[in-house]
């Protein structure tokens, strides 16, 4: 997975984040403290969910899902539909970055095992992951940043966003179905070697599934689940590390490997950037003033545009530095808008890397073309559903 370049890039981002946070603290300490207070729980929760996702991947939960998809009856179109369901569930429960990183390779493998074209499921892995990140707070960092103003538990947030989440997935799936109607019946190259987790049958343990279930329950039940979910991730990683002794590996080596895979420098760097941009949003009233004069649809459009220009994480910290007038509409733009272009979210990069790790060529240009249709349509559907529910 190109560990050395990724490590260099991670530490570069960590340095950039440290510089941004230091500059913000020097320029306006109260604003920097406010931005850090708003953002830290988001990063701790996502770090915990990613760690749970890593343990689940090590325990072959994603691999088992891929094998089940490969054996599903009903033809290649059934594979397409089940892939959408798998991506939506993993995104909602374990975060969209976990989905694109771990589900993408098993979808490619399942398509090849079925003799189906892999490009449709590659598009599903990316576009549905972004669209499906509306449901739970931990599904997308932007949700957590905006939720800092709303103080909603995961269950209350899901009750409000659930109908819009369903519509966003269905509309995105519909556009994908039309765009790939010819490919879904076409044959693909036969599978070569399976992904590492699919090929290693001796690494199954019992900690991954309970960790996923515990993280889901805590995210739904608690208004501030960051520290408990992170605790679940750490405990699961430690149990996993203790179990590898049977395979002749050192537990500390396993913990170091999990920490490296987690990408702590990247998370730290993104946190520093978020603090810097959030401080700017507190010191500069322009974004808050503009959002205050926009309606629900205009707010969603601004969120989508800012995601493409800035990336959705800095866009969220800038636009939600103060409580937005239309927070749910803003989340529609920040979560679904990244499907418009490759700069929209980190998920694009992780998706492309995961596709290459599976021996596939990520169809970036095709994803952009389809996303230019799917994103506005899904946003419109989600906003219409919010309006029917009296939310904005």
N, C-alpha and C positions, 0 to 999 in steps of 0.2 A: 504494500500500500504506500510505497514511497515514504517511508518513515522519516528519513533524514531531511528531505525538503520540507515535509510537513512540520518537523520539529523546528527548523530554521524559521519558517514562516510564522509559527506559533510564537516563538520568542521575539520575533520582530513586532508582531502585533501586541505582545505584552509590553514591549518597550514603548510603543506608540500610545497604548492605553495609560501607562504610568505617566508619560509626558502630558497627556490630555488632563488627567486627574490632578497632577501637580499644578499645571497652569490654572485650572479652574479654582483650586484651593487658594492659590496665591492671589488671583484676581478678585474673587468674591467668596470668602470662606462660608458665609451662611448659605449661599446658593449651592455651593459644592456639597455641603452637609445635607441639604434638602434633597439634592439629586441622588446622593448615595443612599439616603434613608428610603427613597422611593424605589430604588433599583436593586438593592442587595438581595432582598428575598427572591426576586425573580431569578437571579443567577444561581442562588443556592438551590432553589427548587429544580431548575433545569439541570444543574449539575447532578443532583440526586437522581432525577429521572434518567439521565444519560447513563449513570452508573448502574441503575437497575436494568436498563436496556442492555448494557454490556454483559452483565451477569446472565440475563436471559439469552443472549446470543451465545455465550459460552456454554450454556446448558441446553442448547439446540432447540429452544422454543420456536425461533424463527425458521430453523431448518425443518422442524416437524410440520410447520404450516406450509412450507414450500413443497414438501413431499406429499402432503394431503392435496395441495392444489394440482400437483402433477398427476395425481390419481383420480381427480374429480371426474365424474361422468357428465355428459351433456355437451361435449364438443368444445371447440376453441372459444366460442362465444361465452360459454359458461366459465371458462378460465378467466376471461376478461372481466366478467361480472364479479366473480369471487375475489379477484385481485383488488378490485375497487373496495370491496367490503373489508378485506384484510388491511389495506392501507389506511382506510378511514378509522378503523378501530385502533390500530397501533399508534396512529397520529394522535388521536384523542387521548389515549391513556398514557403514552410514553413520549410524546413530543414529536413534532414533525421532523426534527433532525435525526432522531432515532429511527423514524420510519424510512427516510431516504437512505440512511447509511446502512441499515441492516436488512430491510425488506427488499430493496432494489435487486441485490444479487440473487435472492431466492426466487423472485418473480422471473428473472431471466432464466434461471435454471429450470423452473417449472415450464416455461414456454418452450424451451428447447426439448425437454423431455416429452412434451406433448406434440412436438413437431410444428409448433405455431410460430408465427413471426414474433420476435421479441420487442419490436419497436412499440406496439400498442401498450404493452405492460410497462415499458420504460416511461412512456408518457403518463400513464396512470400513477406510477411511483412518485413523480414530481408534482404534477398538476393537482392531483387529488390530495396529496399531502398538504399543500398550501391551503386548498379550499376546505379541508377537513380540520384545520387547526382552530376553528371557531368555538368548539364545544366546551372544552375545559380550560381552566386557567393555565395549567402547565403545558398545554399543547403548543403554545407559542409564547416566546418571551414577550412579545408585544401585548398579549392579553394581561400578563402579570404587571407590566408597567402601567397600563391604563387602569387596571383593577385597583392599584394603590389608592385611587381617589374614590372608589366605589364601596370598598369594604364588604364584598360579597363572598360567601362561602362558595366552594366549587359547585355544590348542588344547586344553589340559587342562581349562579351564573349559567349553569347548564340549562336550567328551566327557562331562562330568558333567551338564550342563544340556540337552544336545541332545534326549534323549527327552522330558523335561518340556516343552521348547520346542515340539516337534511336537504333543504332546497339547494344550497350551494353545491353539495356533493352531487345531487341528481342532475343539476344543470351542467356541471362540469363533465360528468359522466356522459350525458347526452351529446354534448359537443364532441367529446372524444370518440363516442360510438360512431357518429357521422363521419368524423375526420379519418377514422381508421377502418371504415366498413370493409374496404377491399383487403387490407392487410390481415384482418382478424381471421380470414379463412385461408391465408397463405402459409406455406410451409417454411420452416426456418432450418438453419444448419443444425445438424444433430449436436446434442450436448457433448462437450468435451469433459474435462474434469469438473466435478461439482465444486461450489464454494467450500471453503475450509470447514465451516460448521456443518455443511451437508455431508461432507465426506468422512468426518470423524465421528464414529458411532460410540466411542468409549468415553466421551466427556460429559455424558448426561448426569445431572445430579438433581436434587430435589429442592434447591433453594430458589431457582429462577421464578417459577410460577407463584409461590407464596410472596415473593418480593414484589412481583407485578401486581398481585391482588392487593397487598397491603398499601402500595403506593396509590393505587386507584381509589381505595376506600378513604385514605387520608386526604387525598386531593379533593374528593367530593365532600367530605364531612367537615373539614376544618377551614375556618376563614384565613388562617395563616399556616399552611401546611409545609412551608419550606424546610424548616429544621427537622420536623419528624420524617419527611420523605428523604431528606439527605441522610438521616440516621438509618433508615431502612436500607438505602444504597450502600452505606459503609458496612453495616452488619452483613448484608448479603455478600459483599465483596470479601469480607474477612472469612465468612463461612466457606465461600468458594475457594479461597486461598488455602484454608486448612484442609479441604478435601483433595487438593491436588497432590498431597503427599503420597497418596496411593499410586499415583502415576509417575513417581520418582522425581517430581519437581519440588523446588523449595517454595514454601508459602510466601516468603518475602519477595522472591522473584516474580511470583504470580501477581502480588499486590503492585509491584512496580510496573508490570506489564499493563495491568488494568488502569493504573494512574496515567501511564503514557497514552493509552488508547482514549482515555477520557478527554485529553487535550486541555489540561488545566491552564497552560499559558494562553491558549486562545480565549478561554472563558474570562481569565483575568484581564486580558487586553480589551475584550469587548466591554467588560464592566468599566474599565477606565475611560474608554471612549464614551460610554453611556453617561458617566458622571460629567465628563466635559461638555457634551452636547446638552445634557439636562440643565447644567448650570447656565449655559447660554440661553436656553429657553426661559429660565427664571429671570435672567437679567434683561432680556430683550422681549418686550411685550408684543412685537409684531405678529408672531404666529398665533398667540392666544387671541389677539384682537381680530385677526383675519378669520379664525375659526368661529368666533362669536358672531360674525356677520353671515356665516354660511348656514344653509339649512342642512338637513340630514343627508341628502344626496351630494351636496357640495362638499360636506365634510368627508364623506367616503371617497369622493374623487380626489380631494386634497391628500388624504392618507395614501391612496394608491400612487399618486404622482410623486409624493415625497419618498415613498418606498423605492421607486424606480431611480430617483435622482440621488438619494442618500443611502439607500438600503433601509429595510423596514425597522431595524433596531434603533439606529440613530434617529430615524423619523419619529418613532414612538416616543423616545425620550424628549425630543424637541417639541412635538405637538401636544404631549401630555404633561409637560412641565407644570402647567396649571390644569385644573379640572376642565375638560372640554365640555362644550354645551351639548354635544351629541356623542357620548362615549361609545355606544354600541355601533353607531354608524362609522365612527372612526376606526373601530376594530375591523369592520367589514373591509374597509379600504386597506388597512395595514396587513391583514391576513391573506386576503384573496388577491389584492393588487399586485403582489410580487410575481404572480403568474404572467404578468405582462412582458417582463424582460429579465434577463439573466442577472442584472444588478439588484433585483428586488429583495432577495433574501439569501442568507448563507446556505439554505437548502439546495439551491442550484449547484453550488460548488461541491457540496457533499454528495449530491446525486450523481454528478458527472464522475467524481472519483470512484463511487461505488460501482457505477456501470463499467468503468474501465477495469476495476478489480475483478469483475465477472467476465472479462474478455469481450466486452461489448463496446460499441462506439456510441456514446451518448448523443442523441439527435437534438442538439441544442437549437439549431435553426428551426427544426420542425416544431419543437416545444414552444418556441417563441411565436411562430405563426399560429399555432392552435391556441396558445394562451391569449393572444390578442383578441380572439373571439370568445374564448371560454371565460376569461376574467371579467369583462364588462357584463356578460350575460349572468354569470353567477352572482356578481355584486348586485345587479338589478333585482334578481330573484330574492336574495337575502334581505335587501332593503325593503322590498315590498312586504315580505313576511314580518319584518320588524314593525313596519307601519301598521299592519293588521293587528299586531299585538299591543300597539300603543307605545312602543319603545322607539328610541331615537339615538 
